[in-house]
Amino acid sequence: MILLKLYIYGYLNNIRSSRKLEQETHRNLEVIWLMRQLRSDFKTIADFRRHNRDTFQSVFCQCVRLCAELDLYGRELIAVDGT
């Protein structure tokens, strides 16, 4: 669960690299608090991401559904960025 929090934090803050996420666990107080002072190696973070791709998809789909149920989306405009 803690590594999932780290992955979501990275997603929200545009940090995709496992090595950069590892660095955040050492220097960023917000991440240190979120991780409960645990520091994962970049390899552990990368393996977690690789082994749980389907879980991430499920979590993000549930998040979108929850936001829709709470009426947080205006559903007025949809844009896709292909870059």
MARVEXGU-491704 format. One record per residue: residue in three letters; chain; x, y, z of N, C-alpha, C, O in turn. Coordinates in steps of 0.02 Angstrom, whole numbers, plus 50000, padded with zeros to 5 digits. Each point is the difference from the previous one (the first is absolute). Example, Ala and Ser with C-alpha at 12.3 -4.5 7.8 and 13.67 -1.06 7.14 Angstrom:
% residues 2
<atom bator="ALA" timi="A" n_X="50660" n_Y="49716" n_Z="50390" ca_X="49955" ca_Y="50059" ca_Z="50000" c_X="50045" c_Y="50060" c_Z="50000" o_X="50052" o_Y="49999" o_Z="50033"/>
<atom bator="SER" timi="A" n_X="49930" n_Y="50054" n_Z="49931" ca_X="50042" ca_Y="50059" ca_Z="50003" c_X="49961" c_Y="50055" c_Z="50037" o_X="50025" o_Y="50055" o_Z="50008"/>
//
This chain:
% residues 83
<atom bator="MET" timi="A" n_X="50041" n_Y="49940" n_Z="50000" ca_X="49959" ca_Y="50060" ca_Z="50000" c_X="50043" c_Y="50063" c_Z="50000" o_X="49983" o_Y="50050" o_Z="49968"/>
<atom bator="ILE" timi="A" n_X="50073" n_Y="49948" n_Z="50067" ca_X="50043" ca_Y="50059" ca_Z="50005" c_X="50032" c_Y="50015" c_Z="49933" o_X="50005" o_Y="50058" o_Z="49981"/>
<atom bator="LEU" timi="A" n_X="50016" n_Y="49891" n_Z="49982" ca_X="50029" ca_Y="50012" ca_Z="49935" c_X="49947" c_Y="50025" c_Z="49950" o_X="50017" o_Y="50038" o_Z="49954"/>
<atom bator="LEU" timi="A" n_X="49921" n_Y="49942" n_Z="50055" ca_X="49946" ca_Y="50027" ca_Z="49958" c_X="49992" c_Y="50075" c_Z="50013" o_X="49990" o_Y="50038" o_Z="49953"/>
<atom bator="LYS" timi="A" n_X="50015" n_Y="49982" n_Z="50110" ca_X="49997" ca_Y="50071" ca_Z="50016" c_X="50057" c_Y="50038" c_Z="49966" o_X="49990" o_Y="50055" o_Z="49974"/>
<atom bator="LEU" timi="A" n_X="50069" n_Y="49916" n_Z="50027" ca_X="50058" ca_Y="50032" ca_Z="49969" c_X="49989" c_Y="50006" c_Z="49925" o_X="50016" o_Y="50051" o_Z="49970"/>
<atom bator="TYR" timi="A" n_X="49958" n_Y="49897" n_Z="49999" ca_X="49988" ca_Y="50001" ca_Z="49928" c_X="49948" c_Y="50053" c_Z="49982" o_X="50009" o_Y="50037" o_Z="49952"/>
<atom bator="ILE" timi="A" n_X="49937" n_Y="49968" n_Z="50087" ca_X="49949" ca_Y="50050" ca_Z="49987" c_X="50029" c_Y="50070" c_Z="50011" o_X="49986" o_Y="50046" o_Z="49961"/>
<atom bator="TYR" timi="A" n_X="50055" n_Y="49963" n_Z="50091" ca_X="50033" ca_Y="50064" ca_Z="50011" c_X="50042" c_Y="50019" c_Z="49939" o_X="49997" o_Y="50057" o_Z="49976"/>
<atom bator="GLY" timi="A" n_X="50041" n_Y="49895" n_Z="49999" ca_X="50041" ca_Y="50013" ca_Z="49941" c_X="49958" c_Y="50018" c_Z="49939" o_X="50019" o_Y="50044" o_Z="49962"/>
<atom bator="TYR" timi="A" n_X="49926" n_Y="49922" n_Z="50030" ca_X="49955" ca_Y="50014" ca_Z="49944" c_X="49972" c_Y="50071" c_Z="50005" o_X="49998" o_Y="50036" o_Z="49950"/>
<atom bator="LEU" timi="A" n_X="49981" n_Y="49984" n_Z="50110" ca_X="49972" ca_Y="50066" ca_Z="50009" c_X="50051" c_Y="50056" c_Z="49994" o_X="49983" o_Y="50056" o_Z="49981"/>
<atom bator="ASN" timi="A" n_X="50080" n_Y="49929" n_Z="50033" ca_X="50053" ca_Y="50050" ca_Z="49998" c_X="50046" c_Y="49992" c_Z="49940" o_X="50054" o_Y="50029" o_Z="49998"/>
<atom bator="ASN" timi="A" n_X="49924" n_Y="49932" n_Z="49953" ca_X="50036" ca_Y="49990" ca_Z="49938" c_X="50071" c_Y="49973" c_Z="50011" o_X="50048" o_Y="50022" o_Z="49968"/>
<atom bator="ILE" timi="A" n_X="49958" n_Y="49931" n_Z="50078" ca_X="50063" ca_Y="49966" ca_Z="50013" c_X="49991" c_Y="49928" c_Z="49978" o_X="49967" o_Y="49961" o_Z="50035"/>
<atom bator="ARG" timi="A" n_X="50062" n_Y="50020" n_Z="49909" ca_X="49989" ca_Y="49934" ca_Z="49972" c_X="50057" c_Y="49951" c_Z="50016" o_X="49989" o_Y="49939" o_Z="50003"/>
<atom bator="SER" timi="A" n_X="50070" n_Y="50087" n_Z="50006" ca_X="50060" ca_Y="49959" ca_Z="50010" c_X="50002" c_Y="49968" c_Z="50069" o_X="49987" o_Y="50033" o_Z="50051"/>
<atom bator="SER" timi="A" n_X="50029" n_Y="49903" n_Z="49952" ca_X="50008" ca_Y="49966" ca_Z="50064" c_X="50058" c_Y="50030" c_Z="50041" o_X="49996" o_Y="50004" o_Z="50061"/>
<atom bator="ARG" timi="A" n_X="50056" n_Y="50015" n_Z="49904" ca_X="50057" ca_Y="50030" ca_Z="50035" c_X="49982" c_Y="50068" c_Z="50030" o_X="50022" o_Y="50017" o_Z="50055"/>
<atom bator="LYS" timi="A" n_X="49938" n_Y="50022" n_Z="49909" ca_X="49979" ca_Y="50065" ca_Z="50026" c_X="49951" c_Y="49991" c_Z="50058" o_X="50002" o_Y="50038" o_Z="50048"/>
<atom bator="LEU" timi="A" n_X="49955" n_Y="49912" n_Z="49948" ca_X="49956" ca_Y="49986" ca_Z="50056" c_X="50040" c_Y="49979" c_Z="50062" o_X="49984" o_Y="50020" o_Z="50056"/>
<atom bator="GLU" timi="A" n_X="50068" n_Y="49941" n_Z="49933" ca_X="50044" ca_Y="49981" ca_Z="50056" c_X="50031" c_Y="50062" c_Z="50031" o_X="50003" o_Y="50006" o_Z="50061"/>
<atom bator="GLN" timi="A" n_X="50021" n_Y="50040" n_Z="49897" ca_X="50031" ca_Y="50062" ca_Z="50025" c_X="49949" c_Y="50040" c_Z="50042" o_X="50018" o_Y="50030" o_Z="50051"/>
<atom bator="GLU" timi="A" n_X="49919" n_Y="49971" n_Z="49926" ca_X="49948" ca_Y="50037" ca_Z="50037" c_X="49991" c_Y="49971" c_Z="50070" o_X="49984" o_Y="50037" o_Z="50047"/>
<atom bator="THR" timi="A" n_X="50024" n_Y="49897" n_Z="49961" ca_X="49991" ca_Y="49969" ca_Z="50066" c_X="50055" c_Y="50020" c_Z="50048" o_X="49993" o_Y="49990" o_Z="50061"/>
<atom bator="HIS" timi="A" n_X="50062" n_Y="50039" n_Z="49914" ca_X="50055" ca_Y="50022" ca_Z="50042" c_X="49999" c_Y="50075" c_Z="50015" o_X="50026" o_Y="50021" o_Z="50051"/>
<atom bator="ARG" timi="A" n_X="49945" n_Y="50019" n_Z="49903" ca_X="50007" ca_Y="50072" ca_Z="50007" c_X="49934" c_Y="50038" c_Z="50010" o_X="50001" o_Y="50055" o_Z="50028"/>
<atom bator="ASN" timi="A" n_X="49943" n_Y="49917" n_Z="49952" ca_X="49937" ca_Y="50036" ca_Z="50002" c_X="49960" c_Y="49981" c_Z="50063" o_X="49981" o_Y="49942" o_Z="50008"/>
<atom bator="LEU" timi="A" n_X="50007" n_Y="50106" n_Z="50035" ca_X="49966" ca_Y="49986" ca_Z="50063" c_X="49929" c_Y="49973" c_Z="49990" o_X="49977" o_Y="49958" o_Z="50038"/>
<atom bator="GLU" timi="A" n_X="49990" n_Y="50065" n_Z="49910" ca_X="49933" ca_Y="49976" ca_Z="49985" c_X="50002" c_Y="49925" c_Z="49984" o_X="49957" o_Y="49962" o_Z="50024"/>
<atom bator="VAL" timi="A" n_X="50092" n_Y="50017" n_Z="49937" ca_X="50006" ca_Y="49929" ca_Z="49982" c_X="50023" c_Y="49959" c_Z="50060" o_X="49978" o_Y="49943" o_Z="50009"/>
<atom bator="ILE" timi="A" n_X="50067" n_Y="50084" n_Z="50030" ca_X="50023" ca_Y="49965" ca_Z="50060" c_X="49941" c_Y="49986" c_Z="50046" o_X="49995" o_Y="49945" o_Z="50028"/>
<atom bator="TRP" timi="A" n_X="49962" n_Y="50104" n_Z="49981" ca_X="49940" ca_Y="49991" ca_Z="50041" c_X="49954" c_Y="49949" c_Z="49968" o_X="49974" o_Y="49955" o_Z="50034"/>
<atom bator="LEU" timi="A" n_X="50015" n_Y="50050" n_Z="49901" ca_X="49956" ca_Y="49955" ca_Z="49964" c_X="50024" c_Y="49928" c_Z="50005" o_X="49960" o_Y="49954" o_Z="50007"/>
<atom bator="MET" timi="A" n_X="50105" n_Y="50036" n_Z="49989" ca_X="50030" ca_Y="49934" ca_Z="50002" c_X="50013" c_Y="49975" c_Z="50071" o_X="50027" o_Y="49946" o_Z="50010"/>
<atom bator="ARG" timi="A" n_X="49954" n_Y="50095" n_Z="50039" ca_X="50012" ca_Y="49983" ca_Z="50071" c_X="50073" c_Y="49986" c_Z="50014" o_X="50018" o_Y="49954" o_Z="50038"/>
<atom bator="GLN" timi="A" n_X="50025" n_Y="50086" n_Z="49932" ca_X="50073" ca_Y="49999" ca_Z="50008" c_X="50032" c_Y="49937" c_Z="49972" o_X="50058" o_Y="49986" o_Z="50015"/>
<atom bator="LEU" timi="A" n_X="49906" n_Y="49976" n_Z="49944" ca_X="50031" ca_Y="49943" ca_Z="49966" c_X="50033" c_Y="50025" c_Z="49936" o_X="49974" o_Y="50045" o_Z="49967"/>
<atom bator="ARG" timi="A" n_X="50082" n_Y="49926" n_Z="50017" ca_X="50036" ca_Y="50020" ca_Z="49939" c_X="50011" c_Y="49939" c_Z="49957" o_X="50038" o_Y="49955" o_Z="50017"/>
<atom bator="SER" timi="A" n_X="49928" n_Y="50045" n_Z="49926" ca_X="50006" ca_Y="49943" ca_Z="49954" c_X="50054" c_Y="50013" c_Z="49949" o_X="50011" o_Y="50056" o_Z="49979"/>
<atom bator="ASP" timi="A" n_X="50022" n_Y="49891" n_Z="50002" ca_X="50050" ca_Y="50002" ca_Z="49947" c_X="49964" c_Y="50009" c_Z="49933" o_X="49943" o_Y="49978" o_Z="49992"/>
<atom bator="PHE" timi="A" n_X="50091" n_Y="50053" n_Z="49960" ca_X="49969" ca_Y="50011" ca_Z="49934" c_X="49980" c_Y="49934" c_Z="49967" o_X="49950" o_Y="49998" o_Z="49964"/>
<atom bator="LYS" timi="A" n_X="50087" n_Y="49949" n_Z="50048" ca_X="49985" ca_Y="49935" ca_Z="49971" c_X="49934" c_Y="49972" c_Z="50028" o_X="49960" o_Y="49971" o_Z="49964"/>
<atom bator="THR" timi="A" n_X="50030" n_Y="50039" n_Z="50101" ca_X="49938" ca_Y="49978" ca_Z="50032" c_X="49940" c_Y="50038" c_Z="49970" o_X="49948" o_Y="49971" o_Z="49987"/>
<atom bator="ILE" timi="A" n_X="50061" n_Y="50095" n_Z="50004" ca_X="49946" ca_Y="50041" ca_Z="49971" c_X="49986" c_Y="49978" c_Z="49929" o_X="49941" o_Y="49994" o_Z="49981"/>
<atom bator="ALA" timi="A" n_X="50111" n_Y="49994" n_Z="49980" ca_X="49991" ca_Y="49979" ca_Z="49930" c_X="49966" c_Y="49931" c_Z="49996" o_X="49956" o_Y="49989" o_Z="49959"/>
<atom bator="ASP" timi="A" n_X="50065" n_Y="49965" n_Z="50084" ca_X="49970" ca_Y="49933" ca_Z="50001" c_X="49926" c_Y="50003" c_Z="50020" o_X="49958" o_Y="49966" o_Z="49971"/>
<atom bator="PHE" timi="A" n_X="50027" n_Y="50076" n_Z="50079" ca_X="49931" ca_Y="50008" ca_Z="50021" c_X="49957" c_Y="50026" c_Z="49943" o_X="49944" o_Y="49975" o_Z="49989"/>
<atom bator="ARG" timi="A" n_X="50082" n_Y="50073" n_Z="49975" ca_X="49963" ca_Y="50028" ca_Z="49943" c_X="49990" c_Y="49947" c_Z="49946" o_X="49945" o_Y="49995" o_Z="49971"/>
<atom bator="ARG" timi="A" n_X="50106" n_Y="49967" n_Z="50015" ca_X="49997" ca_Y="49949" ca_Z="49947" c_X="49952" c_Y="49944" c_Z="50018" o_X="49963" o_Y="49976" o_Z="49957"/>
<atom bator="HIS" timi="A" n_X="50037" n_Y="50003" n_Z="50106" ca_X="49958" ca_Y="49943" ca_Z="50021" c_X="49927" c_Y="50019" c_Z="50012" o_X="49958" o_Y="49955" o_Z="50006"/>
<atom bator="ASN" timi="A" n_X="50026" n_Y="50109" n_Z="49998" ca_X="49933" ca_Y="50021" ca_Z="50019" c_X="49967" c_Y="50046" c_Z="49949" o_X="49960" o_Y="50043" o_Z="50018"/>
<atom bator="ARG" timi="A" n_X="50056" n_Y="49950" n_Z="49919" ca_X="49971" ca_Y="50043" ca_Z="49948" c_X="49924" c_Y="49997" c_Z="49999" o_X="49967" o_Y="50051" o_Z="49996"/>
<atom bator="ASP" timi="A" n_X="50005" n_Y="49889" n_Z="50009" ca_X="49927" ca_Y="49992" ca_Z="49998" c_X="49968" c_Y="50033" c_Z="50061" o_X="49945" o_Y="50028" o_Z="49995"/>
<atom bator="THR" timi="A" n_X="50088" n_Y="49967" n_Z="50062" ca_X="49973" ca_Y="50031" ca_Z="50061" c_X="49997" c_Y="50076" c_Z="49992" o_X="49951" o_Y="50031" o_Z="50021"/>
<atom bator="PHE" timi="A" n_X="50101" n_Y="49999" n_Z="49950" ca_X="50001" ca_Y="50072" ca_Z="49990" c_X="49942" c_Y="50021" c_Z="49955" o_X="49967" o_Y="50049" o_Z="50014"/>
<atom bator="GLN" timi="A" n_X="50022" n_Y="49914" n_Z="49933" ca_X="49946" ca_Y="50016" ca_Z="49954" c_X="49933" c_Y="49998" c_Z="50038" o_X="49958" o_Y="50044" o_Z="49992"/>
<atom bator="SER" timi="A" n_X="50033" n_Y="49905" n_Z="50049" ca_X="49938" ca_Y="49994" ca_Z="50039" c_X="49992" c_Y="50057" c_Z="50049" o_X="49945" o_Y="50028" o_Z="50007"/>
<atom bator="VAL" timi="A" n_X="50108" n_Y="49991" n_Z="50028" ca_X="49997" ca_Y="50054" ca_Z="50049" c_X="49982" c_Y="50066" c_Z="49966" o_X="49958" o_Y="50037" o_Z="50025"/>
<atom bator="PHE" timi="A" n_X="50073" n_Y="49978" n_Z="49918" ca_X="49986" ca_Y="50062" ca_Z="49965" c_X="49930" c_Y="50001" c_Z="49971" o_X="49968" o_Y="50052" o_Z="49998"/>
<atom bator="CYS" timi="A" n_X="50007" n_Y="49891" n_Z="49979" ca_X="49931" ca_Y="49996" ca_Z="49975" c_X="49951" c_Y="50013" c_Z="50057" o_X="49950" o_Y="50034" o_Z="49990"/>
<atom bator="GLN" timi="A" n_X="50064" n_Y="49937" n_Z="50069" ca_X="49956" ca_Y="50012" ca_Z="50057" c_X="50002" c_Y="50073" c_Z="50021" o_X="49949" o_Y="50027" o_Z="50021"/>
<atom bator="CYS" timi="A" n_X="50108" n_Y="50004" n_Z="49974" ca_X="50006" ca_Y="50071" ca_Z="50017" c_X="49958" c_Y="50042" c_Z="49953" o_X="49966" o_Y="50047" o_Z="50021"/>
<atom bator="VAL" timi="A" n_X="50037" n_Y="49938" n_Z="49914" ca_X="49959" ca_Y="50037" ca_Z="49951" c_X="49926" c_Y="49990" c_Z="50014" o_X="49961" o_Y="50048" o_Z="49997"/>
<atom bator="ARG" timi="A" n_X="50019" n_Y="49890" n_Z="50019" ca_X="49930" ca_Y="49987" ca_Z="50016" c_X="49977" c_Y="50039" c_Z="50062" o_X="49946" o_Y="50029" o_Z="50001"/>
<atom bator="LEU" timi="A" n_X="50097" n_Y="49972" n_Z="50050" ca_X="49984" ca_Y="50036" ca_Z="50061" c_X="49991" c_Y="50075" c_Z="49986" o_X="49953" o_Y="50031" o_Z="50024"/>
<atom bator="CYS" timi="A" n_X="50092" n_Y="49997" n_Z="49937" ca_X="49995" ca_Y="50071" ca_Z="49983" c_X="49936" c_Y="50014" c_Z="49961" o_X="49968" o_Y="50052" o_Z="50009"/>
<atom bator="ALA" timi="A" n_X="50014" n_Y="49902" n_Z="49947" ca_X="49938" ca_Y="50009" ca_Z="49962" c_X="49939" c_Y="49995" c_Z="50046" o_X="49953" o_Y="50039" o_Z="49993"/>
<atom bator="GLU" timi="A" n_X="50048" n_Y="49915" n_Z="50054" ca_X="49944" ca_Y="49992" ca_Z="50048" c_X="49993" c_Y="50062" c_Z="50045" o_X="49945" o_Y="50019" o_Z="50018"/>
<atom bator="LEU" timi="A" n_X="50111" n_Y="50011" n_Z="49999" ca_X="49999" ca_Y="50060" ca_Z="50043" c_X="49989" c_Y="50063" c_Z="49959" o_X="50001" o_Y="50055" o_Z="50026"/>
<atom bator="ASP" timi="A" n_X="49988" n_Y="49936" n_Z="49909" ca_X="49987" ca_Y="50055" ca_Z="49954" c_X="50057" c_Y="50051" c_Z="49999" o_X="49989" o_Y="50060" o_Z="50000"/>
<atom bator="LEU" timi="A" n_X="50072" n_Y="49915" n_Z="49999" ca_X="50058" ca_Y="50043" ca_Z="49998" c_X="50021" c_Y="50017" c_Z="49928" o_X="50042" o_Y="50044" o_Z="49989"/>
<atom bator="TYR" timi="A" n_X="49929" n_Y="49921" n_Z="49963" ca_X="50013" ca_Y="50013" ca_Z="49930" c_X="49941" c_Y="50039" c_Z="49970" o_X="49942" o_Y="49985" o_Z="50014"/>
<atom bator="GLY" timi="A" n_X="50075" n_Y="50064" n_Z="49944" ca_X="49947" ca_Y="50037" ca_Z="49967" c_X="49974" c_Y="49963" c_Z="49939" o_X="49944" o_Y="50014" o_Z="49977"/>
<atom bator="ARG" timi="A" n_X="50094" n_Y="49939" n_Z="49997" ca_X="49982" ca_Y="49961" ca_Z="49941" c_X="49982" c_Y="50044" c_Z="49940" o_X="49957" o_Y="49981" o_Z="49960"/>
<atom bator="GLU" timi="A" n_X="50075" n_Y="50076" n_Z="50035" ca_X="49984" ca_Y="50046" ca_Z="49946" c_X="50051" c_Y="49996" c_Z="49943" o_X="49982" o_Y="50012" o_Z="49942"/>
<atom bator="LEU" timi="A" n_X="50080" n_Y="49973" n_Z="50073" ca_X="50052" ca_Y="50000" ca_Z="49950" c_X="50048" c_Y="49943" c_Z="50014" o_X="50022" o_Y="49990" o_Z="50057"/>
<atom bator="ILE" timi="A" n_X="49995" n_Y="49973" n_Z="49891" ca_X="50049" ca_Y="49947" ca_Z="50006" c_X="50056" c_Y="50015" c_Z="49951" o_X="49986" o_Y="50012" o_Z="49941"/>
<atom bator="ALA" timi="A" n_X="50076" n_Y="49987" n_Z="50082" ca_X="50057" ca_Y="50013" ca_Z="49957" c_X="50051" c_Y="49945" c_Z="50008" o_X="50010" o_Y="49974" o_Z="50055"/>
<atom bator="VAL" timi="A" n_X="50022" n_Y="50008" n_Z="49890" ca_X="50052" ca_Y="49949" ca_Z="50001" c_X="50064" c_Y="50032" c_Z="49974" o_X="50001" o_Y="50030" o_Z="49947"/>
<atom bator="ASP" timi="A" n_X="50051" n_Y="49961" n_Z="50091" ca_X="50065" ca_Y="50027" ca_Z="49980" c_X="50043" c_Y="49942" c_Z="49978" o_X="50015" o_Y="49955" o_Z="50039"/>
<atom bator="GLY" timi="A" n_X="50006" n_Y="50045" n_Z="49899" ca_X="50038" ca_Y="49945" ca_Z="49974" c_X="50075" c_Y="50006" c_Z="50006" o_X="50037" o_Y="49959" o_Z="49973"/>
<atom bator="THR" timi="A" n_X="49986" n_Y="50093" n_Z="50062" ca_X="50073" ca_Y="50009" ca_Z="50005" c_X="50025" c_Y="49953" c_Z="50050" o_X="50060" o_Y="49998" o_Z="50013"/>
//
